[in-house]
């Protein structure tokens, strides 16, 4: 049975199309650039292959592509993208597989993420190591041949190799899903995306649009499958800690903590936040496994055969990128904390005496956090192992164990949620909080300590916790 690797594309807005004044040689039908909101969905990691299409043909009796002699896959092409399929063939496969074609808005978001990049991998021009284009190979290539082609969400082969049918009629921009372009009964030309092995660097850009009559078949026309994420309760059961509304002092005053504070923590400033709730602990391996199994999101790379490491179910999940954390949040109907929310939850109000650590201002004799381990002993610990390290509100593990992704872009203080640092489409560095087991000393696990990394980064000391409201 057809079993794709599904990639979760999180809900949210992105910039669709091209800006003639700023982008490299866009075509007229890519303008104007505009913002489009897309619900969370799943997309197959690769094109549908000949081998996958053969399963459909065998199971349904649908006619095989005309170039398959005696209905058999051409020799050596099983893992190449299926071609010579028209829009109706693609629709029939999707119906059989329990999916659908992506809209062209979904396709473009999956290809370029939220930063309006030119190609799926970024703004560097394509070459023979990244994709099959410009007649370099003169035919299709296996669908996983170019791992360097991955989009920000981890989707492969979205530039070159084979055009991909979308569900959308070829209407002018701005894109609107409710203007008739997603009517499956209309006979006009449908949009194709991604271009093929014959096309140039300009034509394989993520914003490039072309179209064909729905009955068109050719050696460069294929497709991939999308799937709507059903709106249903998840089996996730988190323990929540309520954080009351009010002001708190964020950051540090160098006159008070001159021996500990770093310049990116200055100045101390008052922040008012509405009431919100956070998970008492970071997301655990067991909780993350519910997500990966429900939506076939790739498991962390260190999980062997996609299984949680032995005896690590209650340890925080690690090797998680910011993008994967966002995908988990979309599935669980939660969100990441802003760094202001994180700091308030960690240190409380404490007006006039902003505490250094979640438990107070001193390092106690009894261990309150997992940090400073010898390099030979480095490891996470269960998320509830240090109850004496709880924050004023009862949140655990906010010092050490793992660095936690926040929703916030790294920017200078004072914190202002309206200055674009909470823009979910930015690909700038995101703030990490809390320190980790690998942090060499207590300076890194202070409530005000700030670190950051690029959103694609995965490490054994980086995880996340979630919030709601």
ROVORO-206804 format. One record per residue (C-alpha): x, y, z; residue in three letters. Coordinates in pm, whole numbers, plus 50000, padded with zeros to 5 digits. Each point is the difference from the previous one (the first is absolute). Layout:
<nodes>
XYZala/...
</nodes>
This chain:
<nodes>
500005000050000unk/501175035449925unk/501775013150311unk/501595034149944unk/502215019350236unk/497735028550101unk/501405034250082unk/497875023050217unk/499825035349865unk/498895021950293unk/497145024549981unk/500705036749949unk/500575027649750unk/502755001749740unk/500955023649719unk/498784985949669unk/501205011449660unk/502805023449897unk/500875036550032unk/501085013449657unk/502045027150168unk/502064976850216unk/499924964149878unk/502174984949732unk/498275000549660unk/496464990550103unk/497284993649745unk/496965022449981unk/497584973350123unk/501884998450334unk/498915035150100unk/498925015650219unk/501734985050301unk/497384995650270unk/499474983250334unk/498014967650008unk/498884981050310unk/500164962149969unk/498594974550242unk/502354972650123unk/500224970949758unk/502204970649907unk/501964995849678unk/501814969549867unk/503745004950036unk/500604991049635unk/498244997349667unk/497874969149956unk/502334974049850unk/499414974749726unk/500044972550263unk/497325017450207unk/497875006649694unk/500284963349902unk/498384990650333unk/497075022349908unk/499734985149649unk/500074964550135unk/497475006850275unk/497515020949805unk/500294989049639unk/500785035649893unk/501865000749666unk/503785000550025unk/501895028849835unk/500294995149626unk/503804996549999unk/499914969950235unk/500364970349764unk/497504972950091unk/499075020750303unk/503444995550158unk/502235027050149unk/502915007749766unk/503174983050121unk/501935019550261unk/497315026750048unk/498074986650301unk/501195028250229unk/499735027249735unk/496975023150005unk/496964987549815unk/499515019249673unk/497604999249706unk/497095005150241unk/497355026449948unk/498135019450268unk/497164974650006unk/502444971150048unk/501585018650291unk/496595006650154unk/499084963249970unk/503224989450175unk/499415025050280unk/496464987650056unk/501254964150016unk/502805009750242unk/497745019850233unk/501565033349910unk/499675028349753unk/502105022649782unk/501475030450178unk/498695034149912unk/502625021949839unk/500085021150317unk/500754969050208unk/502624989049748unk/501785033550010unk/499985002150380unk/501444964950023unk/502685009149746unk/501215033250135unk/498895002450361unk/499215034150142unk/503045020149886unk/499095003449629unk/503234982949892unk/500674995749630unk/500614962350003unk/499054973750258unk/503504999050152unk/500475037950012unk/501195027849772unk/503164983349869unk/499694991549629unk/499354963549914unk/502744976349897unk/500364963249913unk/500354990650369unk/496635014750092unk/497594990049725unk/499354985449655unk/499505029949770unk/501125017349680unk/500434967249810unk/502944989650220unk/498774964150003unk/497505000649709unk/497534977850184unk/498424996250343unk/502054989450302unk/499124980050315unk/497845020650232unk/502434999950295unk/503175006049800unk/500395036250112unk/499705003350381unk/501555034849972unk/496845010949818unk/497924997850319unk/497615028550067unk/499825016750345unk/497444973650097unk/502064970749871unk/498144993549673unk/502194987149714unk/500105005149624unk/497935031949985unk/502335015049739unk/500484981449672unk/499664963049917unk/496265000349915unk/497205025549994unk/497394994250271unk/496285003549949unk/498145020850258unk/496275001850061unk/499845036649897unk/498725016249683unk/502465024149838unk/498385032250119unk/501815033350052unk/501255010550341unk/499205007350275unk/499224964050091unk/496624994150160unk/498764965050070unk/496375011549989unk/500015017249659unk/499284968649796unk/503574989749924unk/499674969250223unk/496834987549829unk/500894964549885unk/497204999049741unk/501275028149778unk/501814990349676unk/502565028249975unk/503784996850027unk/501444989650336unk/503145014050157unk/503184979450011unk/502965007950221unk/503694992050042unk/500974997149631unk/501934970449863unk/503394986749899unk/499855021149681unk/499515033850167unk/502405027950096unk/500855015050338unk/497465027449942unk/497264975049927unk/500604977750303unk/499555028250252unk/497434992950273unk/497745028149877unk/500004989349633unk/496564991149861unk/499004981649688unk/496834982349891unk/498714972649773unk/496614988149886unk/498884972950243unk/500214973049733unk/503685006749925unk/502534971950042unk/503745002149943unk/503444986850098unk/500395028250252unk/496555000550169unk/499504983450340unk/498595008450343unk/500204995350377unk/497244994950256unk/498675022250278unk/497774991250291unk/497835021750222unk/500804996350369unk/496704990250161unk/498735022750273unk/499694975950290unk/501144998050360unk/503534987050043unk/500874972950254unk/502415024550159unk/499375006450371unk/502205028050134unk/500135013850353unk/499505037649983unk/501285027750225unk/498065032850001unk/501995032249983unk/497945029950121unk/499725032849813unk/502175029050111unk/503365016949978unk/503424985550069unk/503585013049968unk/501624984749690unk/503744999649942unk/502805010450231unk/501495031450145unk/503814998749970unk/500305018950327unk/498314971150181unk/501384970149813unk/503235013649851unk/501794967250061unk/497364978849825unk/497955020049753unk/500885002849633unk/499415030949782unk/497114983849810unk/498084999150332unk/500095038050044unk/498085020750091unk/497634986550261unk/496545011749896unk/496414994650107unk/497784977749784unk/496274995050042unk/498594966849881unk/496454986249994unk/499224967350174unk/501294968849826unk/500844963850079unk/503124979549937unk/500744963050012unk/501514991350337unk/502914982649827unk/501704999949662unk/498434977349739unk/501214964550064unk/501044972749761unk/496774981350078unk/497885030549924unk/501895007449680unk/499574963949885unk/496215004650006unk/500485027849746unk/502414981849770unk/497794969049989unk/496795019649945unk/501215020049702unk/503084980749882unk/502255029450078unk/503674989049992unk/501214988550341unk/503165015350151unk/503054986749820unk/501374981850306unk/496844979050043unk/500894965849857unk/497244987049771unk/497925030050112unk/499794986150353unk/500655019550321unk/503464992450144unk/499784973950275unk/498855013250339unk/499785035849864unk/496225003849976unk/499895026350279unk/503115018049882unk/499545031949797unk/499924994649626unk/503165013449835unk/501505004149655unk/496935020849914unk/500135029849767unk/497865031050052unk/498044989549691unk/499264965650147unk/498975015950329unk/497575021949806unk/498644969549818unk/499374982850336unk/498205031250122unk/497795000849689unk/499034963750059unk/499355004350373unk/498235033749968unk/502535017050227unk/502855024449938unk/503535008550102unk/500555025150280unk/501265034749920unk/503265006850177unk/498205025350221unk/497524973250106unk/502824975550057unk/501895023750227unk/496945009450205unk/499094963350045unk/503574992750112unk/500635028450244unk/496595012450112unk/499185036150080unk/502535006850275unk/499755037649947unk/503165017450115unk/501774966950050unk/499934981149671unk/501214965450091unk/503034985249834unk/498784963949979unk/496474985650000unk/500364989450366unk/501635032250126unk/503285018850000unk/502434974050129unk/501274966349885unk/498804975750271unk/501934970550133unk/497324976149875unk/500074997649617unk/497185019749839unk/500954996249635unk/501894978449750unk/502995019749873unk/503785000750003unk/500454962949939unk/503354985149914unk/500244995049624unk/500134962150048unk/496724999850196unk/497905024549802unk/496344990349985unk/496535013250053unk/498054990050310unk/496274993550050unk/498085032749988unk/498694996650358unk/503284989650165unk/500635033450174unk/496795011450176unk/502085022850224unk/500905019849688unk/496405010549931unk/499245035849899unk/497725022050218unk/497034987249798unk/500974963450018unk/501594995549657unk/502774973949995unk/503274997249810unk/500285036949912unk/503694999050090unk/502254974649833unk/499214966549837unk/499235015249656unk/499945033749833unk/496405008149903unk/498925016049673unk/497815030950033unk/497915016749731unk/502135031750012unk/502585012549753unk/503215010950172unk/499885038050027unk/501315026450237unk/498125010050312unk/497645014650098unk/497684972149893unk/497125011649779unk/497634973949857unk/498985024549726unk/503465006649856unk/500054969049772unk/501874977450243unk/496864978450018unk/499684997349620unk/499464962749937unk/501225003349640unk/503485012750088unk/502944976449945unk/502235019450239unk/501504984450313unk/497454990450266unk/500585004550372unk/500874969850214unk/499515000850377unk/500904980050310unk/503444985349939unk/500644962749974unk/501824970250149unk/502945010549785unk/500165035450145unk/503395002550174unk/498915021450297unk/497045016250173unk/500285032249801unk/498294982949706unk/496984988150198unk/498995033950140unk/496415011049927unk/501215030049799unk/502634981549796unk/499365001549624unk/501394978749722unk/498834994849641unk/500404979049690unk/498764997249644unk/496564983549975unk/501214968949815unk/502514990650271unk/499694966350175unk/502204990750297unk/499964975250287unk/499575028450250unk/497165019049828unk/496274993350052unk/496905020450081unk/496945004650219unk/496615013549900unk/497435025850105unk/496345007449943unk/497695030450017unk/
</nodes>
